């Protein structure tokens, strides 16, 4: 078992993926050669060359001569200090597959630098979701970058108390795994605690984030197995913050959902206060 490279690496960087006109996908870009082995988890690193924009990154896979969308577009926001966003999705991609990408942004003619790796399939490695358009679904973004690609979640006027439940979206299918994108852009240094609810029941608890004054900071939890999330479930975010003034207590959130094969000998888990619970 090893982590294999997927993208072509040049000059210690990733591959440049161009956007089209504002809110329009750009040209299809090959990230690298065909995968040398089957993988069950995909790792993506993304750096926008232009900051202050909203981005969507659409991946594609091609293992049989045709390009097929790989999951929903991934929401990216340019961090104002040029930081890299790290993402991962559990998906089974056959050996010999070419991974490609398109992107769009809210201003147009921008570029994302993208690098990709995969966790080779092996005994003990959980099997990823089937590839294709349903490999993962994302709640939060609109159809393009003309509107926010995240949902604003406000902790409210009371410090260190969870604010109101804010709806991220409603599921159109059943899932059993979840990951959360979250971004802070605050006017003061604050501690934040985020959680996610399924029809009012907490399924992802106590994820810590530090908001830094004047800096857009992005994070992604990775994909965690949960109990069953039914079709038609209302997925909500909730936030507690050490700051209580407007401008220092808000977070932007989106949710990635997957339906993973049941692990042999294992049951569903949920993330509670940083630990996996069966």
C-alpha positions as CSV (number, residue, x, y, z in Angstrom):
1,X,0.0,0.0,0.0
2,X,1.3,3.4,-0.9
3,X,0.3,6.9,-1.9
4,X,0.8,7.3,-5.6
5,X,1.2,10.4,-7.6
6,X,-1.6,11.3,-10.0
7,X,-0.9,14.8,-11.3
8,X,2.1,15.9,-13.3
9,X,4.5,17.8,-11.1
10,X,6.6,20.6,-12.8
11,X,8.9,23.1,-11.1
12,X,7.8,21.9,-7.6
13,X,4.2,22.9,-8.4
14,X,1.0,21.3,-9.6
15,X,-1.0,21.6,-12.8
16,X,-2.5,25.0,-13.9
17,X,-6.3,24.6,-14.5
18,X,-7.8,27.8,-16.2
19,X,-11.3,29.1,-15.6
20,X,-13.5,30.5,-18.4
21,X,-15.4,33.8,-18.4
22,X,-16.9,34.8,-15.1
23,X,-19.0,31.9,-13.7
24,X,-18.2,29.6,-16.6
25,X,-16.1,26.5,-16.6
26,X,-12.8,26.7,-18.5
27,X,-11.1,24.1,-20.7
28,X,-10.7,20.5,-19.6
29,X,-7.2,20.0,-18.3
30,X,-5.4,16.7,-17.8
31,X,-3.9,16.5,-14.3
32,X,-1.4,13.7,-15.2
33,X,-0.9,10.3,-16.8
34,X,-3.1,7.2,-16.2
35,X,-3.1,6.0,-12.6
36,X,-0.5,3.3,-12.0
37,X,-2.7,1.4,-9.6
38,X,-6.3,1.2,-8.3
39,X,-6.9,3.7,-5.5
40,X,-9.6,4.1,-2.8
41,X,-8.9,7.6,-1.7
42,X,-8.2,10.7,-3.6
43,X,-6.1,13.6,-2.2
44,X,-6.3,17.1,-3.8
45,X,-4.3,20.2,-3.1
46,X,-5.6,23.5,-4.6
47,X,-4.1,27.0,-4.7
48,X,-5.8,29.9,-6.5
49,X,-3.5,32.3,-8.3
50,X,-6.1,35.1,-7.8
51,X,-7.5,35.8,-4.3
52,X,-10.8,37.2,-3.2
53,X,-12.8,35.1,-5.7
54,X,-15.3,32.2,-5.4
55,X,-14.3,29.0,-7.2
56,X,-15.8,25.6,-8.2
57,X,-13.4,22.8,-9.2
58,X,-15.0,20.0,-11.2
59,X,-13.0,16.7,-11.5
60,X,-13.4,14.1,-14.3
61,X,-12.3,10.5,-14.6
62,X,-11.6,8.6,-17.9
63,X,-10.9,4.9,-17.7
64,X,-12.8,3.8,-20.8
65,X,-12.3,6.5,-23.4
66,X,-14.9,9.0,-22.2
67,X,-14.7,11.8,-19.7
68,X,-17.2,11.3,-16.8
69,X,-17.8,13.9,-14.1
70,X,-16.3,12.8,-10.8
71,X,-18.7,13.9,-8.0
72,X,-20.1,17.4,-7.6
73,X,-17.9,20.5,-8.1
74,X,-15.7,21.3,-5.1
75,X,-16.1,24.8,-3.6
76,X,-12.9,26.7,-3.1
77,X,-12.4,30.3,-1.8
78,X,-9.1,32.1,-2.5
79,X,-7.3,32.6,0.8
80,X,-5.9,36.0,0.8
81,X,-2.3,34.9,1.7
82,X,-2.1,32.3,-1.1
83,X,-2.5,29.3,1.1
84,X,-3.2,25.8,-0.2
85,X,-6.5,24.1,0.4
86,X,-6.2,20.3,1.1
87,X,-9.2,18.0,0.2
88,X,-9.7,14.3,0.3
89,X,-12.5,12.0,-1.0
90,X,-13.0,8.3,-0.6
91,X,-13.5,7.0,-4.1
92,X,-12.4,3.8,-5.9
93,X,-10.6,4.7,-9.2
94,X,-9.4,1.8,-11.4
95,X,-5.8,1.6,-12.5
96,X,-5.3,3.2,-15.9
97,X,-7.6,6.1,-15.2
98,X,-6.8,9.6,-16.3
99,X,-8.0,12.3,-13.9
100,X,-8.9,15.7,-15.4
101,X,-10.4,19.0,-14.2
102,X,-12.2,22.2,-15.1
103,X,-12.8,25.2,-12.9
104,X,-14.8,28.4,-12.8
105,X,-14.5,31.6,-10.7
106,X,-16.6,34.6,-9.9
107,X,-14.4,37.1,-11.9
108,X,-13.2,34.9,-14.9
109,X,-10.0,34.0,-16.6
110,X,-8.4,32.8,-13.4
111,X,-6.2,29.8,-12.6
112,X,-6.1,27.1,-10.0
113,X,-2.9,25.2,-9.3
114,X,-4.0,21.6,-8.6
115,X,-2.0,18.6,-7.5
116,X,-3.4,15.1,-6.8
117,X,-2.4,11.8,-5.2
118,X,-4.2,8.5,-4.5
119,X,-4.1,5.9,-1.7
120,X,-3.5,2.6,-3.3
121,X,-6.1,-0.1,-2.7
122,X,-4.9,-2.8,-0.3
123,X,-6.1,-5.1,2.5
124,X,-7.1,-2.9,5.4
125,X,-7.8,0.1,3.2
126,X,-11.6,0.9,3.3
127,X,-13.1,0.7,-0.1
128,X,-14.1,4.0,-1.6
129,X,-17.4,5.0,-3.3
130,X,-18.0,4.1,-6.9
131,X,-16.6,6.6,-9.4
132,X,-18.9,8.8,-11.5
133,X,-21.2,11.8,-11.0
134,X,-22.5,10.3,-7.7
135,X,-19.1,9.6,-6.1
136,X,-19.8,12.6,-3.8
137,X,-22.5,15.3,-3.4
138,X,-21.9,18.7,-2.0
139,X,-24.5,20.8,-0.2
140,X,-24.1,24.6,0.0
141,X,-22.9,25.9,-3.3
142,X,-25.2,27.2,-6.0
143,X,-25.1,26.1,-9.6
144,X,-22.2,28.4,-10.4
145,X,-19.9,31.0,-8.7
146,X,-22.2,34.0,-9.3
147,X,-23.5,33.3,-5.7
148,X,-21.8,32.1,-2.6
149,X,-20.2,28.7,-2.7
150,X,-20.6,28.4,1.1
151,X,-23.4,29.0,3.5
152,X,-22.9,31.7,6.2
153,X,-23.2,30.4,9.8
154,X,-23.3,32.9,12.6
155,X,-22.5,32.0,16.2
156,X,-24.7,34.8,17.5
157,X,-24.3,37.5,20.1
158,X,-23.4,35.3,23.0
159,X,-19.7,34.2,23.3
160,X,-18.9,30.5,23.7
161,X,-22.5,29.4,23.2
162,X,-23.7,27.6,20.0
163,X,-25.9,29.8,17.9
164,X,-28.9,28.9,15.8
165,X,-29.0,25.9,13.5
166,X,-28.4,27.1,9.9
167,X,-29.5,24.9,7.0
168,X,-26.7,23.9,4.6
169,X,-29.0,21.9,2.3
170,X,-31.3,18.9,2.0
171,X,-30.1,15.5,0.8
172,X,-31.6,14.0,-2.4
173,X,-30.2,10.5,-1.6
174,X,-29.0,8.4,1.3
175,X,-25.5,8.7,2.6
176,X,-23.3,7.3,5.4
177,X,-20.2,9.5,5.4
178,X,-19.7,13.3,5.6
179,X,-16.9,15.9,5.3
180,X,-17.2,19.6,6.0
181,X,-15.6,22.6,4.3
182,X,-15.3,25.7,6.5
183,X,-13.8,29.1,6.0
184,X,-13.4,32.0,8.4
185,X,-12.8,35.6,7.5
186,X,-12.9,37.5,10.8
187,X,-11.9,40.9,12.2
188,X,-10.4,39.5,15.4
189,X,-8.5,36.5,16.6
190,X,-11.1,34.0,17.8
191,X,-11.6,30.3,18.7
192,X,-14.5,28.5,17.0
193,X,-16.2,25.2,17.5
194,X,-18.3,23.8,14.7
195,X,-20.9,20.9,14.5
196,X,-23.2,19.5,12.0
197,X,-26.8,18.2,12.5
198,X,-29.0,15.8,10.6
199,X,-32.7,16.7,11.1
200,X,-31.7,18.2,14.5
201,X,-29.5,15.4,15.7
202,X,-25.7,16.0,15.9
203,X,-23.7,13.8,13.7
204,X,-20.4,15.7,13.6
205,X,-19.4,17.4,16.8
206,X,-16.8,19.7,18.3
207,X,-14.6,20.5,15.3
208,X,-12.1,23.2,16.3
209,X,-11.1,26.1,14.1
210,X,-9.0,29.2,14.8
211,X,-10.1,32.5,13.2
212,X,-7.2,34.9,12.6
213,X,-7.8,38.6,12.1
214,X,-7.7,39.7,8.5
215,X,-6.9,36.3,7.1
216,X,-9.2,33.9,5.1
217,X,-8.5,30.5,6.7
218,X,-9.9,27.4,5.0
219,X,-10.1,23.9,6.4
220,X,-11.7,20.5,5.5
221,X,-12.4,17.8,8.0
222,X,-11.8,14.9,5.7
223,X,-14.6,12.3,5.1
224,X,-15.9,10.5,8.2
225,X,-18.3,7.6,8.4
226,X,-21.5,8.4,10.2
227,X,-24.7,6.6,10.9
228,X,-27.2,6.5,8.0
229,X,-28.2,9.9,6.6
230,X,-31.6,9.4,4.9
231,X,-32.7,11.0,1.7
232,X,-34.6,14.2,2.5
233,X,-32.5,14.9,5.6
234,X,-32.0,18.6,6.4
235,X,-28.3,19.1,7.1
236,X,-27.5,22.1,9.3
237,X,-24.4,23.8,10.7
238,X,-24.0,25.3,14.2
239,X,-21.2,27.4,15.5
240,X,-19.8,28.6,18.9
241,X,-17.3,31.4,19.0
242,X,-15.2,33.2,21.6
243,X,-16.0,36.4,19.8
244,X,-19.5,37.9,20.0
245,X,-19.3,41.0,17.7
246,X,-20.5,41.0,14.1
247,X,-17.5,40.4,11.9
248,X,-15.7,38.2,14.4
249,X,-18.2,35.4,14.9
250,X,-19.1,34.1,11.5
251,X,-18.0,31.0,9.5
252,X,-18.7,29.9,5.9
253,X,-19.6,26.2,5.5
254,X,-20.4,23.5,2.9
255,X,-20.9,19.8,3.3
256,X,-19.6,16.9,1.2
257,X,-21.6,13.6,1.4
258,X,-20.7,10.1,0.3
259,X,-22.2,6.6,0.4
260,X,-19.4,4.2,1.2
261,X,-19.5,0.4,1.0
262,X,-19.9,-1.3,4.3
263,X,-16.6,-2.3,5.8
264,X,-16.2,-6.0,6.4
265,X,-16.8,-6.7,10.1
266,X,-17.5,-3.1,10.9
267,X,-20.5,-1.0,11.6
268,X,-21.4,2.7,11.1
269,X,-19.5,5.3,13.2
270,X,-20.1,8.9,14.0
271,X,-17.6,11.5,15.1
272,X,-18.2,12.7,18.6
273,X,-15.9,15.2,20.3
274,X,-13.0,14.2,18.0
275,X,-13.5,10.4,18.5
276,X,-15.1,7.7,16.3
277,X,-18.0,6.0,18.1
278,X,-19.8,2.9,16.8
